[in-house]
Amino acid sequence: MESELENFREQWRAEVARSRTTATTSSSRPKAQPASSSSSRVPPATKKPEPPTNPKIASKIASHQHQEDDDDLTRGKAFDEPASPAIAPNTLAAFEQGPGETEKEPETALEFYEKAVDKEAAGKLGESLHLYRRAFRLDSHVERAYRDKHFPGRWGKQQAPAPENAAINPSNAVATVPNTAQNSRDGPPLSLPDLIASFAGLSMQPAPPEVEGMPPPPSPLSALPEEILVHILQDVAILDIADFVRLSQVCKRFAFLVATEDRIWRRISLGEEFGFGAMVYHFQRGICWEDLSRDAPTTLEDAENLLSLEELWQHQKAEAEATTLELVRSSLYSSSWQNMWRRRPRIRFNGCYISTVNYIRQGHSTGNQITWNSPVHIVTYYRYLRFFRDGTVISLLTTVDPADVVHNLTKDLVRQHEGKAMTHLPTAVMAEARKGRWRLSCPALDKDPDADTDLAELEGDVFIETESAVGPKYEYRMDLALKSAGKGARNNKLVWKGFWSYNRLTDDWGAFELKNDKAYYFSRVKSYGFGGV
């Protein structure tokens, strides 16, 4: 560009000198026009050059605004920058000036900016950088003024054109990130219920052929009737609810069925695999996992009215199911089994709850040595709780890390290490495990008959009774509240409400101080499989 401009200047000066000489000798002779070869080399200038978009120029402007001069800048050709398509209009105007004419110096920030644009278009990056810096010193928003002057309306908000393949989605997959172009074209983004409702009329599309012109691969699921497909999804949900929810990422049809098929959510909620049919609202085992026994009747009338233990459990199960059916119709769950599954308090069986406790304890300082600080001990220990569907629980307090404990929280290992010292085994930590039983709060046992309390307000508490670590004459009682931690997870936190010790001989209760104890958090353990058996 520099060499072409120099050649152009030489030819222009020669033409101007020749025309002035001809004009002085003969006034009647018309003024000579520039040679066609020279004029043809002048590129057309029909529009104002745009603001600089080169990232290197913008970074230099931002980093050198605090300097006063640019002597250290070197002029060189940037080989990684595209060549300017045309010479700026202000540059051509400077060439048209005569030898005695001088270019007007800019005064305002906008004039400095315009001149900098012209210098950049001419390839004089060092001069343009100096002018850009002076323009931004006078006005930090000069670029906006330049755009408003030379490109009004061009920089306004425009709707992005839709790509040619925007409507092509062979797999009908759910987009993880919303398409902003589609939102701007179709209006504001849809809410989640409206978005799910828009998938109602969609069907599963088979995958496209791997090679163009070849038949597509078979898609058996797309040809199944709706009833069979729902039955398959229900079987997946019974095996693992997490896998069932992840099916919504396959395609939009699966996303619609997972979110709206209430029959599946009803089966999960009422089932005994993970739902409320497996919840224990009455103690069904003893503290040491022994079977409960009914006292012998004292009269003939008591013997007739006394139900067997199995009949009593069936009655309690029917009562719990009736409570579930009554709660789902309440305003809290809005007759939605999916909302009830997510919001209603329940125990999770495919993992364990872990409480990590850290605290600092002051150490003992020596009396015959002067020290500028006293030693401290950082104490870390863990509490573990694993629940089972039959109403039993394993409680463990230890300093061993969860990676070495969670896989050993099984009933078989508890029985194997009970009363035995087998420190040579890797499962020796289970010798400190304690048996126990658990139940959730329910209206039949925890409702005050004089108080007008909603059924939903009575739920959410967990009562645990375990063996004592000091002897058989003591029992431990833990009261916890089911909470949720995080945005997506539910019922994954147990908060302390109280911790007591009960003396069987004296019938006394003693409360433990929960000074350092922290809440329990649920952690899924894959080795448990179905969990809670």
C-alpha positions in Angstrom: 0.0 0.0 0.0 2.9 2.4 0.8 4.6 1.8 -2.5 1.4 2.3 -4.4 0.7 5.6 -2.6 4.2 6.9 -3.4 3.8 6.1 -7.1 0.4 7.8 -7.1 1.8 11.0 -5.5 4.7 11.2 -8.1 2.3 10.9 -11.0 -0.2 13.4 -9.5 2.5 16.0 -8.9 3.7 15.5 -12.5 0.2 16.0 -13.9 -0.3 19.2 -11.7 3.0 20.7 -12.8 2.2 20.0 -16.5 -1.2 21.5 -16.3 0.0 24.7 -14.6 2.7 25.2 -17.3 0.2 24.7 -20.1 -2.2 27.2 -18.5 0.4 30.0 -18.3 1.4 29.7 -22.0 -2.0 29.6 -23.4 -5.1 30.8 -21.5 -7.5 29.6 -24.2 -6.3 26.1 -24.0 -8.4 23.9 -21.8 -6.9 22.5 -18.6 -5.3 19.1 -19.1 -7.0 16.2 -17.4 -5.1 13.5 -15.6 -4.0 10.5 -17.6 -6.4 7.7 -17.9 -3.9 5.3 -16.6 -3.4 7.4 -13.5 -7.1 8.1 -12.9 -7.9 4.5 -13.3 -5.7 3.7 -10.4 -7.7 5.8 -8.0 -10.0 3.4 -6.1 -13.6 4.5 -5.6 -14.4 6.0 -2.2 -18.2 5.8 -1.7 -18.6 5.2 2.0 -17.0 6.2 5.3 -14.5 3.7 6.7 -15.8 1.7 9.7 -14.3 1.9 13.1 -11.2 -0.2 13.7 -12.0 -3.8 14.4 -8.5 -5.2 14.6 -8.0 -6.7 18.1 -4.3 -5.7 18.1 -5.1 -2.0 17.5 -7.9 -2.0 20.1 -5.6 -3.6 22.7 -2.8 -1.1 22.0 -5.3 1.8 22.4 -6.4 0.5 25.8 -2.9 -0.2 27.1 -1.3 3.1 26.0 -3.9 5.7 27.0 -1.9 6.7 30.0 1.2 7.5 28.0 2.0 11.0 26.7 3.9 10.3 23.6 4.5 7.4 21.2 8.2 7.7 20.3 8.7 4.1 21.2 6.2 2.9 18.6 7.6 1.6 15.4 5.9 1.7 12.0 5.8 -1.7 10.4 3.5 -3.8 8.2 1.3 -6.2 10.1 1.3 -9.3 8.0 -1.5 -11.0 10.0 -3.9 -8.1 9.1 -6.0 -8.0 6.0 -5.3 -5.3 3.5 -7.6 -2.3 3.4 -10.0 -2.6 0.5 -10.1 1.1 -0.4 -8.3 4.4 0.4 -10.2 6.5 2.9 -12.0 9.6 1.6 -10.0 12.0 3.8 -6.8 10.5 2.5 -7.9 11.2 -1.1 -8.8 14.7 -0.1 -5.3 15.3 1.2 -3.8 14.2 -2.1 -6.1 16.6 -4.0 -4.7 19.5 -2.0 -2.1 21.7 -3.8 1.6 22.0 -2.7 0.9 25.2 -0.7 -2.2 24.0 1.0 -2.0 22.5 4.5 -4.4 20.0 6.1 -6.6 21.3 8.9 -5.7 20.1 12.3 -8.4 18.3 14.2 -9.8 20.0 17.3 -12.6 17.8 18.7 -12.5 14.2 19.8 -14.7 13.2 16.8 -12.3 14.8 14.4 -9.3 13.1 15.9 -11.2 9.8 15.7 -12.1 10.4 12.0 -8.5 11.2 11.2 -7.3 8.1 13.0 -9.7 6.0 10.9 -8.3 7.5 7.8 -4.7 6.8 8.9 -5.5 3.2 9.7 -7.1 2.7 6.3 -4.0 4.1 4.7 -1.8 1.7 6.6 -0.2 4.2 9.0 -0.8 2.3 12.2 1.6 4.3 14.4 -0.1 7.6 13.5 -3.6 6.2 13.8 -2.7 4.8 17.3 -1.5 8.3 18.4 -4.7 9.9 17.1 -6.9 7.2 18.7 -5.3 7.9 22.0 -5.8 11.6 21.8 -9.5 11.1 20.8 -10.2 8.8 23.8 -8.5 11.3 26.1 -10.9 14.0 25.1 -14.0 11.7 25.1 -14.1 8.1 26.3 -17.3 7.5 24.2 -16.1 9.0 21.0 -16.5 5.6 19.2 -20.3 5.8 19.9 -20.4 9.3 18.5 -18.6 8.2 15.3 -21.0 5.4 14.7 -24.0 7.6 15.3 -22.7 10.1 12.8 -21.6 7.8 10.0 -23.6 4.7 10.5 -27.0 5.7 12.0 -29.3 2.7 12.4 -26.7 0.2 11.4 -25.6 -0.5 15.0 -29.1 -0.9 16.4 -30.6 -4.1 17.6 -31.4 -6.3 14.6 -32.9 -9.7 14.5 -30.3 -12.3 13.7 -31.1 -14.2 10.5 -32.0 -17.8 11.0 -29.3 -20.3 9.9 -30.2 -22.5 6.9 -30.1 -25.7 9.0 -31.9 -24.2 12.1 -34.9 -26.4 11.6 -33.0 -29.6 10.9 -32.7 -31.8 14.0 -32.9 -35.4 13.0 -32.5 -36.8 16.5 -35.0 -34.4 17.9 -32.6 -33.8 20.8 -33.3 -31.3 23.6 -30.9 -28.4 23.3 -28.8 -27.9 26.5 -28.2 -24.1 25.8 -31.1 -22.0 24.5 -30.7 -20.7 21.0 -30.6 -16.9 21.3 -31.3 -16.4 17.6 -34.4 -18.5 17.9 -35.5 -16.5 21.0 -35.1 -13.2 19.2 -37.0 -14.5 16.2 -39.9 -16.1 18.0 -40.2 -13.6 20.9 -39.3 -14.0 24.5 -38.1 -17.4 25.7 -40.8 -19.8 26.9 -41.2 -20.9 30.5 -40.4 -24.5 31.4 -44.1 -25.7 31.5 -44.8 -24.0 28.1 -41.6 -25.5 26.6 -42.6 -29.0 27.7 -46.1 -28.5 26.4 -44.7 -27.6 23.0 -43.2 -31.1 22.7 -46.6 -32.7 23.0 -47.2 -33.2 19.2 -43.6 -34.4 18.5 -42.6 -37.9 17.7 -39.3 -39.7 17.8 -37.4 -39.3 14.6 -35.0 -42.0 13.6 -31.3 -41.2 13.2 -30.2 -40.0 9.8 -28.3 -42.4 7.5 -24.6 -42.6 8.2 -23.9 -42.3 4.4 -25.9 -40.1 2.2 -28.1 -42.1 -0.1 -28.2 -45.2 2.1 -31.2 -46.3 4.2 -31.3 -45.0 7.8 -30.6 -47.3 10.7 -33.6 -49.0 12.3 -35.3 -47.3 15.2 -37.5 -49.8 17.1 -38.6 -47.3 19.8 -40.0 -44.9 17.3 -42.4 -47.6 16.0 -43.7 -48.7 19.4 -47.2 -47.8 20.5 -47.5 -45.2 23.3 -48.8 -47.7 25.9 -45.8 -50.0 25.5 -43.4 -47.1 25.6 -44.8 -45.8 28.8 -44.6 -49.3 30.3 -40.9 -49.5 29.4 -40.2 -46.1 31.0 -42.1 -47.3 34.1 -39.9 -50.3 34.4 -36.8 -48.2 34.1 -38.1 -45.8 36.8 -38.7 -48.8 39.2 -35.1 -50.0 38.7 -33.5 -46.6 39.1 -35.2 -43.3 39.3 -32.1 -41.4 38.2 -31.8 -43.4 35.0 -35.5 -42.6 34.3 -35.0 -38.9 34.6 -31.9 -39.0 32.4 -34.0 -40.4 29.6 -35.3 -36.9 29.1 -32.0 -36.0 27.5 -32.5 -38.5 24.6 -35.1 -36.6 22.6 -38.0 -34.2 23.0 -40.6 -37.0 23.1 -38.9 -38.6 26.0 -38.6 -35.3 27.7 -42.3 -34.8 27.4 -43.2 -38.3 28.7 -40.8 -38.0 31.7 -42.2 -34.6 32.7 -45.9 -35.2 32.1 -46.6 -39.0 32.5 -48.3 -38.9 35.9 -48.9 -42.6 35.9 -45.2 -43.3 36.2 -44.8 -40.8 39.0 -47.8 -42.2 40.9 -46.3 -45.7 40.7 -42.9 -44.4 42.0 -44.5 -42.4 44.8 -46.7 -45.2 46.0 -44.2 -48.0 45.4 -42.0 -49.7 48.0 -38.7 -49.3 46.0 -38.0 -45.7 46.5 -41.3 -44.1 47.2 -43.5 -43.4 50.3 -44.6 -47.0 50.5 -41.1 -47.8 51.8 -41.2 -45.1 54.5 -41.6 -46.2 58.1 -44.0 -44.1 60.2 -44.1 -46.5 63.1 -41.3 -48.5 64.7 -41.3 -51.9 63.2 -38.1 -53.3 64.9 -36.4 -53.2 68.2 -33.2 -51.2 68.8 -31.1 -54.3 68.4 -33.0 -55.3 65.2 -35.1 -57.9 67.1 -38.7 -58.5 66.2 -41.3 -56.6 68.1 -43.7 -58.7 70.3 -47.2 -57.9 71.5 -48.0 -58.2 75.2 -50.3 -61.0 76.2 -54.0 -60.0 76.6 -55.3 -59.6 80.2 -58.9 -60.2 79.4 -61.0 -62.0 76.9 -62.2 -58.7 75.4 -58.6 -57.6 74.9 -57.8 -60.9 73.2 -60.7 -60.5 70.7 -59.8 -56.9 69.9 -56.0 -57.4 69.8 -54.6 -57.7 66.2 -51.7 -59.8 65.3 -48.4 -58.1 64.6 -48.8 -58.7 60.8 -52.3 -57.3 60.8 -51.1 -54.3 62.7 -48.4 -53.6 60.1 -50.9 -53.9 57.3 -53.2 -51.5 59.1 -50.4 -49.0 59.5 -49.4 -49.4 55.8 -53.0 -48.7 54.7 -53.1 -45.7 57.0 -49.9 -44.3 55.5 -51.2 -44.8 51.9 -54.4 -43.0 52.8 -52.4 -40.1 54.1 -50.4 -40.0 50.9 -53.6 -39.9 48.8 -54.9 -37.1 50.9 -51.7 -35.0 50.8 -51.4 -35.2 47.0 -54.7 -33.3 46.6 -53.6 -30.5 48.9 -52.5 -27.1 47.7 -48.9 -27.9 48.5 -48.6 -30.5 45.8 -51.4 -29.4 43.4 -52.5 -32.9 42.6 -49.1 -33.6 41.0 -47.4 -36.8 41.9 -44.1 -35.4 40.5 -44.3 -32.4 42.8 -45.0 -34.7 45.7 -42.1 -36.9 44.9 -39.7 -34.0 44.8 -41.0 -32.0 47.8 -42.4 -34.4 50.3 -39.9 -35.5 53.0 -38.6 -39.0 52.5 -35.5 -41.1 53.4 -33.2 -42.2 50.6 -31.9 -45.8 50.6 -29.3 -45.9 47.8 -26.6 -44.3 49.8 -25.7 -43.0 53.3 -25.8 -39.8 55.2 -22.4 -38.4 56.3 -21.7 -35.6 58.9 -18.1 -34.2 58.8 -17.0 -32.5 62.0 -13.9 -30.3 62.3 -12.9 -28.3 65.3 -9.8 -26.9 67.0 -8.7 -28.0 70.5 -6.1 -26.2 72.5 -3.0 -28.3 73.2 -1.0 -28.4 76.4 2.0 -26.1 76.7 5.1 -26.9 78.7 5.7 -24.9 81.9 9.5 -24.8 81.8 9.7 -23.5 78.2 8.7 -20.0 77.0 6.7 -20.2 73.8 5.2 -17.3 71.8 2.2 -19.4 70.9 0.4 -22.4 72.4 -0.1 -25.6 70.3 -3.5 -26.6 68.9 -5.0 -29.8 67.6 -7.3 -29.9 64.6 -9.8 -32.7 65.3 -11.8 -34.4 62.4 -14.3 -37.1 62.8 -17.3 -38.5 60.9 -20.8 -39.6 61.7 -22.5 -42.1 59.4 -26.1 -43.1 59.0 -27.5 -45.8 56.7 -31.2 -46.5 56.6 -33.0 -49.7 55.6 -36.6 -50.3 54.4 -37.4 -52.6 57.3 -37.0 -49.8 59.8 -33.4 -50.5 60.9 -30.4 -48.2 60.8 -26.7 -48.4 61.2 -25.0 -45.6 63.2 -21.2 -45.1 63.2 -18.9 -42.6 64.8 -15.3 -42.8 63.6 -12.2 -40.9 62.4 -11.8 -43.1 59.3 -12.4 -41.3 56.0 -15.6 -42.1 54.0 -13.8 -43.8 51.2 -12.9 -46.6 53.6 -16.2 -46.8 55.4 -19.2 -46.3 53.1 -18.8 -49.6 51.3 -18.7 -51.5 54.6 -22.0 -50.2 56.1 -23.8 -53.5 55.7 -25.8 -55.6 58.2 -23.6 -58.7 57.6 -20.4 -56.8 58.6 -22.1 -55.4 61.7 -23.1 -58.8 62.9 -19.7 -60.2 62.0 -17.8 -57.6 64.1 -20.3 -57.5 67.0 -18.5 -58.1 70.2 -15.3 -59.2 68.5 -12.0 -57.5 68.1 -10.7 -58.2 64.6 -8.3 -55.3 64.1 -6.4 -57.2 61.4 -9.3 -57.0 58.9 -9.8 -54.0 56.6 -13.4 -53.9 57.9 -12.4 -53.5 61.5 -14.0 -50.1 61.7 -17.4 -51.8 61.8 -16.7 -52.9 65.3 -17.7 -49.4 66.4 -21.0 -49.5 64.5 -24.2 -49.4 66.5 -27.6 -50.9 65.6 -30.7 -48.9 65.7 -34.2 -48.2 64.4 -35.9 -45.2 62.7 -39.2 -43.8 61.8 -40.6 -40.6 60.2 -43.1 -38.3 62.0 -46.7 -39.0 61.3 -50.1 -37.6 62.3 -51.1 -40.8 64.2 -48.3 -40.5 66.7 -47.1 -36.8 66.6 -50.2 -34.8 66.0 -51.6 -32.8 68.9 -55.4 -33.5 69.1 -56.1 -30.0 70.5 -54.1 -28.2 67.8 -55.4 -27.5 64.3 -52.2 -28.5 62.4 -52.0 -29.4 58.7 -50.8 -32.9 57.8 -47.9 -31.5 55.7 -46.6 -29.5 58.7 -46.3 -32.7 60.8 -43.9 -34.4 58.3 -40.2 -33.9 57.9 -38.8 -35.2 61.2 -36.7 -38.3 61.6 -36.5 -40.2 65.0 -33.6 -42.6 65.5 -32.9 -44.8 68.5 -29.6 -46.6 68.7 -27.5 -48.6 71.0 -25.1 -46.9 73.4 -21.3 -47.0 73.1 -20.9 -47.2 76.9 -23.1 -50.2 77.9 -26.4 -52.0 77.4 -28.2 -49.9 80.0 -28.1 -46.8 77.9 -29.8 -45.8 74.7 -29.3 -42.9 72.3 -32.1 -40.8 70.8 -31.5 -38.6 67.8 -34.1 -36.1 66.4 -33.3 -34.8 62.9 -35.2 -32.8 60.3 -35.2 -33.5 56.6 -34.0 -30.6 54.6 -32.7 -29.9 51.1 -29.3 -28.5 50.2 -28.5 -27.2 46.7 -30.7 -26.2 43.8 -31.7 -29.5 42.2 -31.4 -32.1 45.0 -34.1 -32.8 47.5 -34.2 -34.6 50.9 -30.4 -34.8 51.0 -29.7 -33.1 54.3 -30.5 -34.1 57.9 -30.3 -31.2 60.4 -29.9 -31.8 64.2 -32.8 -31.0 66.4 -31.7 -32.9 69.5 -29.5 -35.7 70.9 -30.2 -37.4 74.2 -29.0 -40.4 76.3 -31.6 -42.5 78.1 -30.8 -44.6 81.2 -33.0 -47.7 81.3 -32.4 -48.4 84.9 -33.2 -44.9 86.3 -35.5 -43.8 83.6 -33.5 -40.5 83.2 -32.7 -38.5 80.1 -29.5 -36.6 79.5 -29.0 -34.1 76.6 -25.8 -33.9 74.6 -24.5 -30.5 73.6 -24.3 -30.2 69.8 -21.5 -27.6 69.9 -19.3 -29.0 67.1 -21.6 -31.4 65.3 -22.7 -30.6 61.8 -25.6 -31.6 59.6 -25.7 -34.9 57.7 -25.5 -34.8 53.9 -26.6 -37.7 51.6 -24.0 -39.4 49.5 -25.0 -42.0 46.9 -23.1 -45.3 47.0 -23.3 -47.4 43.9 -22.2 -50.6 45.6 -25.4 -50.7 47.5 -27.3 -51.5 44.3 -31.0 -51.5 45.0 -30.3 -50.1 48.4 -32.0 -50.4 51.7 -32.8 -54.1 51.6 
